[in-house]
Amino acid sequence: MKLGELIKGTGQEGKEKHVPVIELINCNECGQNAVKVTVGKETAHPNTVEHHIKWIALYGVKNGLAVHIGTFDLGPTFGVPTVVAHVNMEGLSELIALEYCNLHGLWESAYSL
């Protein structure tokens, strides 16, 4: 089996709590665009020791290749599964968010620029 076969997306069950939502936002501090990734935007994802989002990773696509932008490690009960990253989007055609739920595995979504 390949890793890609294990990644779930918008067509899977529980999508309202697992599929990362990618948004472009304006950062009030610097006045620049930033990327916000939220897991559980429609329905809050549980955040307990037994069931939580462990990490969120953000990638860009440039010239057909994935480039790593950042990975955010979250602790259960304290780490809220919403992250903001300042991103140099020059040359990027797409953003991809990947997240890991300790009970339900890997989930992804994409945002075309």
Buried (B, 14 or more C-beta within 10 A) or exposed (E): EEEEEEEBBEEEEBBEBBBBBBEEEEEEEEEEEBBBBBBBBEEEBEBEEEBBBBBBBBBBBBEEEEEEBBEBEBEBEEBBBBBBBBBEBEEBEBBBBBBBBBEBEBBBBBBEE
